[in-house]
Every structure is written in structure tokens, then in C-alpha cells.
Amino acid sequence: MTTDYIILRSPDHRAANRVVNNAIVIAASDDPEEIAAALEAMGGDEEALRDHIEELLVMRDGLENINAITKAEEQRLKTLRQEREMRVDKIERTIAQWMQAAGWSNLQLATHDVRQRAGVGRVEITDESLVPSEYMRTPPPPSPVPDKKKIAEQWKAGLEITGTKFIVEPTLQIK
């Protein structure tokens, strides 16, 4: 049997670690001798066992509280990251618009080298009901959806597909 050990840092961390690790052995073991040895190492009597269980529950509650705080912080950081990603995207779109207006495809600055290249293009469905059936994928219900990859290939080959537009947006490469 493999036993995972928990290491705690507290004023009496050695005793706490022994309690936790013995409790893990008890919880994970099916061997009555191993359980008995772990109980004896924890003090053996019922009162000592109750005290150890109480200590473990207090530690558990503390960890649960920390987990709740961590989860809230993860959500806050996720939201913050998403907001900053939107700002970065807006800044890049603004730079692309300004460079396009100035007629620049490359811009060498002291801190950055910005190159504007033709994008790969994307299909925008303007009216799905007008897209011919051969350009529709049939996923599991509810209904078919346009195959943007197939439509993009046709646009690139010079064939316009009703109900769609082919949009080529410049992309930025920033180093």
C-alpha cells in the first residue's frame, strides 16, 4: 500500500504531521494490524482519538476555508485576465487601424517591430437560411450549421456563397 503524507508547518508541526499521517493510514488501510498500530501511535485511548479527530476536523475546516478563498481569488483573477485580454485586443486593433490608415505594413520602433500581414480570412454568415445545403454541416440535432471552412475555401477560389461574406482582417505580429 502506498501512503501519501501531508507536511504541515505549525508550532507543533511534528505532532500534527504524525496525527495527520496516522489518520491517513487508518483511512486508507484495510489491514487491521496497520490500523491498530496507527491508532496506538496516536495515543491509543478513545479520548486521545477524539482529540486527534477534533484536531483533524479543525485542520480540514481551515483548508476548506482556504479553498473557498482560493476559488474566489481564481475567479477574480480570471475576470481580471479576461478584461486585460480585451484591452490588449482593443489596443492591437487600434494600432492595426492606424497603421492601415497611414499605409504602413511595417513599423520599426525603439521597443517593438510591428508587421501587418494579410489575415487568413474568416467566413461570416449573414443569413444562414440563404446558404446552399451543400455548404451545411449536419451535426446531431437541432439543425445543420454552415461549414465555414468549406465556404472559406470556395471564397478563396473566387466563388461567392450566398448568405455569407468573406472578411480578411489584418493580423499583427509584435516582437
Secondary structure, 3 states (H helix, E strand, C coil): CCCCCCCCCCCCHHHHHHHHHHHHHHHHCCCHHHHHHHHHHCCCCHHHHHHHHHHHHHHHHHHHHHHHHHHHHHHHHHHHHHHHHHHHHHHHHHHHHHHHHHCCCEEECCCCEEEEECCCCEEEECCHHHCCHHHEECCCCCCCEECHHHHHHHHHCCCCCCCEEEECCCEEEEC
